[in-house]
Amino acid sequence: MHKAFIFFGLLVLCMPALSQQPKNVIFILADDLGWNDTSIYQPNKFYETPNIDALAQKGMTFTHAFSNSPLCSPTRASILTGQTPARHNILNPNINNTAVRLTALEQSAGPSDQPATTPLTATRLDTSLPTLAKVLKTKNYQTAHFGKWHLGASPYSALEHGFDIDIPHFSGPSPTGGYLAPWSFAPNLEPDIPLEHIDMRLAKEAKQWIAETHANGPFFVNFWPFSVHAPFSAKADYVTYFREKRSPFNSQRSATYAAMIKHFDDAIGILYSALVNAGIEKDTIIVFTSDNGGNMYDVLGEIHPTSNFPLRGGKATQYSGGNRVPTFIIWPGLTQKNTISETPIQTVDFYPTLLRGLNIDLPNEHLIDGTDIRPILTGDTIDMRPIITYYPTMPRIPDWLPPSATIMYDGWKLIKTFFYGEGEPHRHALYNMVDDIDETVNLANAATDKRDELDSLLTSYLMLSGAALPLQNPDYQQGAFNFDSIGNSASKYRLPEDRVSSKLTLNINASRRQASAGDKITLSWELLNTEGKSQVDYQQFMGPDISVEATRDRLSFIAPVVSTSQFISFAFIAQDSVKTIRKQIAVQILPVNSPPTIRILNNSLSATAGSSVSIEYKLSDTNKDLLSLQAVSASLSLNEAVDVTQSTYGVSIPKSFSGKEASLKLTVSDGDTTDSETLIISVSQPKAESNTPDNSSTPDTSNGGSIFWSIPVLWIFLRARSYFGSKA
């Protein structure tokens, strides 16, 4: 009895090693890549990201993914710690400060023209924190960091935070001198070709490292390229290509920035080829996200680098353009291909999700703000929780705010600006994010119960986290601050056309901002305060092509049928003899549900009683819904769920089955509609048994049958038998 118990224990110990769950992790973090800078949500008519788009289709894309800061360093620290900036203390990217400060500090006083003080950020990521890489190292992971770090130079570099290698081991915010070789910031890297792009070179370095190390155990790769952060540079042929493609009506029209995105996309293609060449795509989790929203405040010639439209604002703002970021996860065995989730997630979720998903305990006494989101990956739900952005700083960019914090909860968003209220202690802005995606209607004074509810949640979190807070400034001179200046950018961030003084005004209205297929939408416009000859031109630049009926000051169109939520956007250019105005307007088109489809790929199926067959199938759903698949066969007494992350399903024919054929029905469902295919399996009876073993009855195990672990079990049995025999 004792021997049998020990043998069973050996068998159980063997089983985790046979698990088909992936063990490697690649974390791709873009720098300043905006929510609308790829085509993972809807086709982009200017930028080109074929590698990123194809990669996203291999997993689940999140339409509502948020960084916990609208700037880079705080978000990077949140990825590595699972904590918001309020808790890990890096509040802004002031990392190159010569003062080494590991905690944020409150300031008791400030300039006389500011109602609130601004806390001082930590200037290094504390090496006592159990970063993601450090925890994985304790489980024998090989770890590597490629690209931007910006959390502190040695002794606070990636090498001190759990990474075996750090290339190019540079602590700055951007590639000093530009992206193209030679690289002054990376003296240890010699370019392979003239004008080699740093991110493509980093992808090659990562590819080589994966090829050399993947056979030695699991790995964790941080691929954090410099793209698409300033300085703005790219190869001339790429810039020329996009210069010929741009349109004055597209809100995204910088040829240089488009070329930078193309370089970044090229690097992603190189990186993924490392997994394909090593044959480990199905053994590797990939997370793709951005550290903050797109840069819409620097000026490149006569345009900002990019636009996050229809979101408001961008990098370094508290509006959604600052922290709603392109995100997808590929998790073999969990995520279905080409699916979308609208469940909100945030940067701090990656830490607990990855560790728990890899069966690694979370560190003791390390408070984590994130949630394990693996249930979302498989179609389940998680408890609703607030998403918090703590950004108590004051850069005078477009749409800037004084020191603020943001909380999103249950479809609502509250921005609290500390001690900058007029007639009340704090300034509040409350938005219904379901109806007001561009955050234009402040409901703080209309929905006071919701405002107070969110304010209470935010205040409680900041207190519990021990955040260094803005304080009321005792040195403030009443009336010294110009409240009308909030949101107005410094002159260096204003476009040339915005610097022209004029009263010219363009008002655009839509009959509805959200529509279903078949609805009629009318856009109207009015040009006021013109000087001399004036005109208004318009053009669609986003969304599926539509037919337009137009008059002098209005146009109308019928909302088309779409499978996923899409924005149809028009740009308007108004001019008179003095000034030019550009404005955009977007209408969200809601998707129409279409049934999923299933197609059986086998031409014919036959089996012998006592054996099994492998059914190959292909599922598709234009809505990108999560699907379920059910197999039902009365003749085989079968009714079971099928793993839709696979492409084959193994069916066993009982040895006692005496019929000539078996019918089996596969039904795919998206939760609302279904599609089915029925197939017939021809069944023959086995030949009479002889003394020669008949292998024809060996079960097909393409869908995870027992043959995969029968050999190790036999080995354990023989070793146990030998062991206990020797002890007898």
C-alpha positions in Angstrom: 0.0 0.0 0.0 2.9 2.3 0.9 4.6 1.6 -2.4 1.5 2.2 -4.4 1.0 5.6 -2.7 4.6 6.6 -3.5 4.2 5.5 -7.1 1.0 7.6 -7.4 2.9 10.6 -6.0 5.6 10.2 -8.6 2.9 10.1 -11.3 1.4 13.4 -10.0 4.8 15.0 -9.9 5.3 14.1 -13.5 2.1 15.6 -14.8 3.0 19.4 -14.5 6.0 18.8 -16.6 3.7 17.5 -19.3 1.5 20.6 -19.3 1.0 22.2 -22.7 0.7 25.7 -21.2 3.2 28.2 -22.6 6.1 29.2 -20.4 8.0 31.9 -22.3 7.0 35.6 -22.2 7.7 38.5 -24.6 6.6 41.9 -23.4 6.5 44.4 -26.2 6.1 48.0 -25.0 5.9 50.7 -27.6 6.9 54.3 -26.7 4.3 56.9 -27.3 2.3 54.7 -29.7 -1.3 56.2 -29.8 -4.6 54.3 -29.6 -5.3 54.9 -33.3 -1.7 54.5 -34.7 -2.3 50.9 -35.9 -5.0 49.1 -37.7 -5.9 46.7 -34.9 -9.2 48.4 -34.2 -10.1 49.7 -37.6 -8.1 50.2 -40.9 -5.8 53.2 -40.7 -5.7 55.0 -44.0 -2.3 56.5 -43.6 -0.1 54.5 -41.2 0.9 51.0 -42.2 1.4 48.3 -39.6 1.0 44.9 -41.3 3.2 42.9 -38.8 1.5 44.4 -35.7 -2.0 43.8 -37.2 -1.2 40.2 -38.1 0.2 39.6 -34.7 -2.9 41.0 -33.0 -5.1 38.6 -35.0 -3.3 35.7 -33.2 -4.8 36.6 -29.9 -7.2 39.0 -28.0 -7.3 42.7 -28.6 -8.5 45.1 -25.9 -10.4 48.1 -27.0 -10.3 49.7 -23.6 -6.8 49.2 -22.3 -5.4 52.1 -20.2 -1.9 52.9 -19.0 -1.7 54.0 -15.4 0.1 57.2 -16.4 0.1 59.4 -19.5 3.9 59.4 -19.5 6.5 56.8 -19.9 8.6 56.1 -16.8 5.6 55.8 -14.4 3.9 53.3 -16.7 7.2 51.3 -17.1 7.4 51.1 -13.3 3.8 49.9 -13.1 4.5 47.1 -15.6 7.4 45.8 -13.5 5.8 46.2 -10.1 2.0 45.8 -10.5 1.6 49.1 -8.7 0.2 52.5 -9.8 2.4 55.6 -9.7 0.7 56.6 -6.4 2.2 53.5 -4.8 5.6 53.0 -6.6 6.3 56.8 -6.3 7.6 57.5 -9.9 5.2 60.3 -10.8 6.8 61.6 -13.9 9.8 60.9 -16.1 12.2 63.2 -14.2 14.6 60.2 -14.0 17.8 61.9 -15.2 17.8 64.2 -12.2 21.1 64.0 -10.5 19.4 63.7 -7.1 18.7 60.1 -6.2 15.3 59.9 -4.6 13.5 56.5 -4.1 10.2 57.9 -2.8 8.0 60.8 -3.8 7.9 63.8 -1.5 5.1 66.3 -0.7 6.0 70.0 -0.8 4.6 72.2 1.8 4.9 75.4 -0.2 5.1 76.5 -3.9 5.1 79.5 -6.2 2.8 82.4 -5.3 0.8 82.1 -8.5 -0.1 78.4 -8.0 -3.0 77.3 -5.7 -1.5 73.9 -5.1 2.0 72.5 -4.6 3.4 69.7 -6.8 4.9 66.6 -5.2 8.5 65.6 -6.1 8.8 62.3 -8.0 11.1 59.5 -7.1 14.0 59.7 -9.5 14.9 56.0 -9.6 13.0 52.7 -9.4 13.8 51.2 -6.0 15.9 48.1 -6.3 14.3 46.6 -3.2 11.0 46.1 -5.2 10.3 42.6 -6.4 10.1 43.4 -10.1 8.6 41.0 -12.6 12.0 40.0 -13.9 13.3 39.4 -10.3 10.4 37.1 -9.5 10.8 35.1 -12.7 14.6 34.8 -12.0 13.8 32.9 -8.8 12.0 30.4 -11.0 15.1 29.9 -13.2 13.9 32.2 -16.0 16.4 33.6 -18.4 15.8 37.3 -18.7 16.7 40.0 -21.2 15.9 43.6 -21.7 16.2 45.2 -25.1 15.6 49.0 -25.7 14.5 51.9 -23.6 14.7 51.6 -19.8 14.3 55.2 -18.3 14.0 54.1 -14.7 17.5 54.9 -13.6 21.1 54.4 -14.6 23.3 51.9 -12.8 23.0 51.0 -10.0 19.3 51.2 -10.9 19.4 49.8 -14.4 17.7 46.8 -15.8 20.7 44.7 -14.6 19.9 45.5 -11.0 16.2 44.8 -11.5 16.4 41.2 -12.5 17.6 41.1 -16.1 20.6 39.1 -17.3 21.4 41.4 -20.1 20.5 45.0 -21.0 21.0 46.2 -24.5 22.0 48.9 -25.2 22.2 49.7 -21.4 21.1 53.3 -21.9 19.2 55.2 -19.2 17.9 58.2 -21.3 14.4 58.9 -22.5 15.1 58.7 -26.2 17.8 57.7 -28.8 20.1 60.7 -28.5 21.2 61.8 -31.9 18.4 59.8 -33.7 17.4 56.3 -34.6 19.8 55.7 -37.5 23.3 54.5 -37.1 25.9 55.4 -35.9 24.4 55.5 -32.4 26.2 57.8 -29.9 24.0 56.5 -27.1 24.8 52.9 -27.8 28.6 52.8 -28.3 28.8 49.0 -27.8 26.6 48.4 -30.8 28.2 48.4 -34.2 25.7 48.8 -37.1 25.5 45.9 -39.5 24.5 48.2 -42.4 24.8 52.0 -42.9 22.0 54.0 -41.4 20.7 50.9 -39.6 17.6 51.6 -37.5 18.2 51.0 -33.7 14.9 49.2 -33.2 15.5 46.8 -36.0 18.9 46.2 -34.6 17.5 45.5 -31.2 15.0 43.1 -32.8 18.0 41.3 -34.4 19.8 41.2 -31.0 16.6 39.7 -29.3 16.2 37.2 -32.1 19.8 36.0 -31.7 19.4 35.8 -27.9 16.2 33.7 -28.2 17.9 31.4 -30.7 20.8 30.8 -28.3 18.9 30.5 -25.0 15.4 29.1 -25.6 16.6 25.5 -25.3 18.1 26.1 -21.9 14.8 26.8 -20.1 12.0 29.4 -20.0 12.7 33.0 -20.9 11.3 36.5 -20.3 12.1 39.2 -22.8 11.4 42.9 -22.4 11.3 44.3 -25.9 10.9 48.0 -25.2 11.9 49.8 -28.4 12.5 53.5 -28.6 9.9 54.0 -31.3 8.0 56.2 -31.7 9.4 58.7 -29.2 11.2 61.9 -30.3 13.6 62.7 -31.9 11.7 62.4 -35.1 13.7 60.7 -37.8 13.5 57.9 -40.3 15.0 56.6 -43.5 14.6 59.0 -46.4 12.9 56.4 -48.7 10.2 55.7 -46.0 9.6 59.4 -45.5 9.3 59.9 -49.3 6.8 57.1 -49.6 4.5 58.5 -46.9 4.9 62.1 -48.1 3.3 61.0 -51.4 0.5 59.3 -49.5 -0.6 62.0 -47.0 -3.7 64.1 -47.2 -4.4 67.5 -45.7 -7.8 66.2 -44.5 -6.3 63.3 -42.5 -5.7 64.2 -38.8 -2.6 61.9 -39.1 -0.4 63.3 -41.9 3.2 63.5 -40.7 5.3 61.6 -43.2 8.2 61.3 -40.8 6.0 59.9 -38.0 4.4 57.4 -40.4 7.8 56.3 -41.4 8.8 55.8 -37.8 5.8 53.6 -37.2 6.7 51.6 -40.3 10.3 51.0 -38.9 8.7 49.9 -35.6 6.4 47.5 -37.4 9.4 46.1 -39.3 11.1 45.4 -36.0 8.1 43.5 -34.7 8.2 41.3 -37.7 11.9 40.4 -37.0 11.1 39.7 -33.4 8.2 37.4 -34.1 10.3 35.5 -36.7 12.6 34.5 -33.8 9.7 32.4 -32.3 8.8 30.9 -35.6 12.4 29.9 -36.4 12.8 28.3 -33.0 9.4 26.6 -33.3 8.2 28.0 -30.0 5.3 30.3 -31.0 2.9 28.0 -29.1 5.1 28.0 -26.0 5.3 31.8 -25.7 3.0 34.5 -24.3 3.1 37.8 -26.0 1.9 41.1 -24.5 1.8 44.2 -26.7 0.9 47.6 -25.4 2.1 51.2 -25.2 3.4 53.3 -22.3 1.0 56.2 -23.0 -1.0 57.8 -25.7 0.3 59.4 -28.9 2.3 62.6 -29.0 0.0 65.4 -30.1 2.0 68.4 -28.7 5.4 68.5 -30.4 5.3 70.3 -33.8 6.8 68.7 -36.9 6.8 71.4 -39.5 3.1 72.4 -39.6 1.6 69.4 -37.8 1.7 67.5 -34.5 3.4 64.1 -34.8 0.1 62.2 -34.6 -3.6 62.4 -33.6 -5.5 60.3 -31.1 -8.9 61.4 -32.6 -11.6 60.7 -31.8 -10.1 60.6 -28.3 -9.4 63.9 -26.6 -5.8 64.9 -25.9 -2.7 62.8 -25.9 0.5 62.0 -24.2 0.9 63.9 -20.8 -2.8 64.7 -20.5 -5.5 63.3 -18.2 -7.9 62.8 -21.1 -8.3 59.4 -22.8 -5.9 60.3 -25.6 -3.2 60.3 -22.9 -3.7 56.8 -21.5 -5.9 54.7 -23.8 -3.4 52.5 -25.6 -3.3 49.8 -28.3 -3.1 46.5 -26.5 -3.4 42.8 -27.3 -2.4 39.5 -25.6 -1.5 36.2 -27.3 -1.7 33.4 -24.7 -1.6 29.9 -26.4 -4.2 27.7 -24.8 -6.2 30.6 -23.4 -6.8 33.2 -26.0 -8.8 32.5 -29.1 -7.5 33.9 -32.4 -8.8 37.3 -33.7 -11.0 38.1 -30.7 -11.9 41.5 -29.1 -12.7 42.4 -25.5 -14.3 45.6 -24.4 -13.6 45.0 -20.7 -11.4 47.8 -19.3 -7.9 46.7 -18.3 -4.9 48.6 -17.0 -1.1 48.4 -17.0 -0.9 47.1 -13.4 -2.9 44.0 -14.4 0.0 42.4 -16.4 2.1 41.7 -13.3 -0.4 39.4 -11.4 -1.7 37.9 -14.7 1.6 36.7 -15.9 2.9 35.4 -12.5 -0.3 33.6 -11.6 -0.6 32.3 -15.2 2.9 30.8 -14.9 1.9 29.2 -11.6 4.3 31.5 -9.6 3.2 32.9 -6.3 2.9 36.6 -5.9 5.6 38.1 -3.6 4.8 38.3 0.1 4.3 41.8 1.6 4.3 43.4 -1.9 1.0 45.3 -2.4 -0.4 44.9 -5.9 -2.9 47.2 -7.5 -3.6 44.9 -10.6 -6.0 42.1 -11.2 -5.4 38.7 -12.8 -7.3 39.2 -16.1 -7.0 35.6 -17.3 -10.7 35.0 -17.0 -11.3 37.7 -19.6 -9.0 35.8 -22.0 -11.2 32.8 -21.8 -14.5 34.6 -22.1 -15.4 35.0 -18.4 -15.7 38.2 -16.4 -13.9 39.9 -13.6 -15.2 42.1 -10.8 -15.6 45.7 -11.7 -12.8 47.8 -10.2 -11.6 51.4 -10.6 -8.8 52.3 -13.1 -6.7 55.1 -11.6 -4.2 57.4 -13.3 -2.2 59.6 -10.9 -0.4 62.4 -12.6 0.2 65.3 -10.3 2.3 67.5 -12.6 1.7 70.4 -14.9 3.2 70.4 -18.4 1.8 73.3 -20.5 0.9 71.2 -23.5 -2.5 71.2 -25.4 -5.3 70.1 -23.0 -3.0 70.4 -19.9 -4.3 70.4 -16.4 -2.7 71.4 -13.1 -1.8 68.4 -10.8 -4.6 65.9 -11.1 -5.8 62.3 -10.7 -8.3 60.3 -12.7 -10.6 57.5 -11.8 -12.7 55.5 -14.3 -15.4 53.2 -13.0 -18.6 51.7 -14.3 -18.5 53.7 -17.6 -17.8 57.1 -15.9 -14.6 59.1 -15.6 -13.7 61.7 -13.0 -10.8 64.0 -13.3 -9.9 65.7 -10.0 -7.6 68.7 -10.1 -6.3 69.5 -6.6 -7.1 72.9 -5.1 -7.8 74.5 -8.5 -11.5 74.8 -8.0 -13.4 78.0 -8.5 -15.9 78.3 -5.7 -15.0 74.9 -4.3 -11.8 73.4 -3.0 -11.1 71.2 -6.1 -11.8 71.3 -9.8 -13.9 68.3 -11.0 -14.7 67.1 -14.5 -17.1 64.2 -14.9 -17.7 62.4 -18.2 -20.0 59.6 -19.3 -17.5 57.6 -21.4 -20.2 55.5 -23.1 -21.9 58.5 -24.7 -19.1 61.1 -24.7 -15.9 59.4 -26.0 -14.3 62.8 -26.7 -14.9 64.1 -23.2 -16.7 67.3 -24.1 -19.7 67.4 -21.7 -18.7 68.0 -18.1 -21.4 66.5 -15.9 -19.8 67.3 -12.6 -22.5 69.7 -11.6 -25.4 67.7 -13.1 -24.6 64.2 -11.8 -23.3 65.2 -8.3 -24.0 61.7 -6.8 -21.8 60.0 -9.3 -19.2 62.7 -8.9 -19.1 62.3 -5.2 -19.1 58.5 -5.5 -16.0 58.5 -7.7 -14.3 61.2 -5.7 -14.7 59.1 -2.5 -13.2 56.1 -4.2 -10.3 58.1 -5.6 -9.6 59.8 -2.3 -9.7 56.5 -0.4 -7.2 54.9 -2.8 -4.7 57.7 -2.7 -4.8 57.7 1.1 -4.4 53.9 1.4 -1.6 53.9 -1.2 0.4 56.5 0.8 0.7 58.7 -2.3 2.6 62.0 -2.1 -0.2 64.5 -2.8 -0.5 68.0 -4.0 -1.1 70.3 -1.0 -2.9 73.6 -0.7 -0.2 76.2 -1.2 0.0 78.6 1.8 2.0 81.1 -0.3 -0.6 81.4 -3.0 -1.8 85.0 -3.7 -5.5 85.0 -4.4 -6.2 85.9 -8.0 -2.6 85.3 -9.2 -3.5 82.2 -11.2 -5.3 82.7 -14.5 -7.9 79.9 -14.7 -8.6 80.7 -18.3 -5.0 79.5 -19.1 -5.9 75.8 -18.3 -5.8 73.7 -21.4 -4.1 76.4 -23.5 -0.7 75.2 -24.7 2.6 77.1 -24.5 3.4 78.8 -27.8 6.1 76.2 -28.8 3.4 73.5 -28.9 1.0 75.6 -31.1 0.8 74.9 -34.9 1.7 77.8 -37.2 -1.9 78.1 -38.3 -3.0 78.4 -34.7 -0.7 81.3 -34.1 -2.6 83.6 -36.5 -4.8 85.9 -34.6 -8.4 85.9 -36.0 -12.0 85.6 -34.9 -12.8 83.0 -37.6 -14.9 80.3 -36.1 -16.1 76.9 -37.5 -18.9 75.1 -35.7 -19.8 71.5 -36.7 -22.7 69.5 -35.4 -23.9 65.9 -35.9 -27.5 64.8 -35.7 -26.2 61.8 -33.6 -22.7 60.7 -32.5 -23.6 57.1 -32.2 -25.6 55.2 -34.8 -26.7 51.7 -35.9 -26.7 50.3 -39.4 -29.4 52.0 -41.5 -29.6 55.2 -39.4 -29.4 58.5 -41.2 -26.7 60.9 -39.9 -26.6 64.6 -40.8 -23.5 66.8 -40.3 -24.0 70.5 -40.5 -21.5 73.4 -40.2 -21.4 77.1 -39.8 -18.6 79.5 -40.5 -18.6 82.8 -38.5 -16.6 86.0 -38.4 -15.0 85.6 -41.8 -12.8 88.2 -43.3 -12.8 88.5 -47.1 -13.4 85.4 -49.3 -14.1 82.2 -47.4 -14.8 78.6 -48.1 -15.3 75.2 -46.3 -14.0 71.9 -47.7 -14.5 68.5 -46.2 -13.4 64.9 -46.7 -13.9 61.5 -45.0 -10.7 60.2 -43.6 -11.7 57.4 -41.3 -14.0 54.4 -41.5 -15.7 52.4 -44.3 -16.4 54.3 -47.5 -19.9 55.7 -47.6 -22.1 57.6 -50.1 -22.8 61.2 -49.1 -25.7 63.6 -50.0 -24.5 67.2 -49.7 -25.8 70.7 -49.8 -24.0 74.0 -49.2 -23.7 73.6 -45.4 -24.7 70.1 -44.6 -24.2 66.5 -45.6 -25.9 63.2 -44.7 -25.2 59.5 -45.0 -26.6 56.2 -44.0 -24.7 54.2 -41.4 -23.3 51.1 -43.0 -23.2 47.6 -41.6 -20.1 46.9 -39.7 -18.9 43.8 -37.8 -17.0 45.6 -35.1 -17.4 49.1 -33.7 -16.1 51.7 -36.2 -15.7 55.4 -36.4 -16.7 57.3 -39.5 -14.9 60.6 -39.4 -14.9 63.7 -41.5 -12.3 66.5 -41.6 -13.2 70.1 -42.4 -10.9 72.8 -43.6 -12.2 76.4 -43.4 -10.4 79.3 -44.8 -10.7 83.0 -45.2 -8.2 85.7 -46.3 -6.5 85.6 -42.9 -6.8 82.2 -41.2 -7.2 78.4 -41.8 -9.1 76.2 -39.3 -9.1 72.4 -39.3 -11.7 70.4 -37.4 -12.8 66.8 -37.3 -16.0 65.1 -36.2 -16.6 61.4 -35.6 -19.7 59.2 -35.5 -19.4 55.8 -33.9 -21.2 53.0 -35.8 -22.3 50.1 -33.7 -21.7 46.6 -35.0 -24.4 44.2 -36.4 -24.1 40.7 -35.0 -23.4 38.0 -37.6 -23.4 34.3 -36.8 -20.1 32.6 -36.5 -19.2 29.9 -39.0 -17.6 26.5 -38.8 -16.0 24.6 -41.6 -14.8 21.0 -41.5 -11.6 20.6 -43.4 -11.5 16.8 -43.6 -12.5 15.5 -47.1 -13.6 12.1 -45.6 -13.4 10.4 -42.3 -13.1 6.7 -41.5 -12.1 4.7 -38.5 -12.0 1.2 -37.0 -14.0 0.5 -33.9 -11.6 0.9 -31.0 -9.6 3.6 -32.6 -10.0 7.4 -33.0 -10.1 10.0 -35.7 -8.9 13.6 -35.8 -11.4 16.2 -37.1 -9.8 19.4 -38.5 -12.0 22.5 -38.4 -11.8 26.2 -38.9 -13.9 28.7 -37.0 -14.5 32.3 -38.0 -16.5 35.2 -36.7 -16.5 38.7 -38.2 -17.6 40.2 -34.9 -14.4 38.9 -33.3 -16.5 37.4 -30.5 -15.3 34.7 -28.1 -16.7 31.4 -29.4 -17.7 28.1 -27.8 -17.8 24.7 -29.7 -19.9 21.7 -28.7 -19.6 18.2 -30.1 -22.7 16.0 -30.0 -23.2 12.4 -31.2 -26.1 10.2 -30.1 -24.5 7.2 -31.8 -21.3 7.7 -29.9 -23.0 8.8 -26.6 -21.0 12.0 -26.9 -21.9 15.5 -25.7 -18.9 17.6 -24.8 -17.3 21.0 -25.1 -14.4 21.3 -27.5 -11.3 23.5 -27.0 -11.6 26.2 -29.5 -8.0 27.4 -29.1 -7.1 24.2 -31.0 -7.8 23.4 -34.7 -8.4 19.7 -34.3 -10.7 17.5 -32.2 -10.0 13.8 -31.5 -13.0 11.5 -31.5 -12.8 7.9 -30.1 -14.9 5.1 -31.6 -15.8 2.6 -28.8 -14.5 -0.9 -29.4 -18.1 -2.1 -28.8 -19.5 0.1 -31.6 -21.1 -2.2 -34.2 -22.6 0.2 -36.7 -21.2 1.1 -40.1 -21.2 4.8 -39.5 -21.4 7.4 -36.7 -22.9 10.8 -37.0 -21.3 13.8 -35.2 -22.5 17.4 -35.0 -20.2 20.3 -34.2 -22.0 23.6 -33.2 -20.2 26.9 -32.7 -21.8 29.7 -30.8 -21.0 33.3 -30.1 -23.6 33.4 -27.2 -26.4 34.7 -29.4 -26.2 32.8 -32.7 -24.9 29.4 -33.8 -23.7 27.5 -36.9 -23.4 23.8 -37.2 -21.9 21.1 -39.4 -22.7 17.4 -39.2 -20.2 14.8 -40.4 -20.4 11.1 -41.0 -17.6 8.8 -39.9 -17.4 5.5 -41.7 -16.6 2.7 -39.2 -15.2 -0.7 -39.9 -14.7 -3.6 -37.5 -11.2 -4.6 -36.5 -9.7 -7.7 -37.9 -9.5 -10.9 -35.8 -6.9 -10.6 -33.1 -3.6 -12.4 -33.7 -0.5 -12.9 -31.6 1.0 -9.8 -33.3 0.1 -6.6 -31.4 -2.4 -4.5 -33.5 -1.5 -0.8 -33.3 -4.5 0.3 -35.3 -6.5 0.7 -32.1 -4.0 3.2 -30.6 -6.0 6.3 -29.8 -5.4 9.4 -31.8 -4.1 12.1 -29.5 -4.1 15.2 -31.6 -6.5 16.8 -29.1 -4.6 15.9 -26.0 -5.2 12.2 -25.5 -3.5 9.9 -23.0 -0.8 8.6 -25.3 1.3 11.7 -24.5 1.7 10.7 -20.8 1.5 6.9 -21.1 5.2 6.6 -22.0 6.4 8.7 -19.0 4.1 6.8 -16.8 5.5 3.5 -18.0 9.0 4.8 -17.4 8.1 5.9 -13.8 6.5 2.5 -13.2 9.6 0.6 -14.4 11.9 2.9 -12.3 9.6 2.5 -9.2 9.5 -1.3 -9.7 13.3 -1.4 -10.0 13.6 0.8 -6.9 11.3 -1.1 -4.7 12.6 -4.4 -6.0 16.1 -3.4 -4.9 14.8 -2.5 -1.5 13.0 -5.8 -0.9 
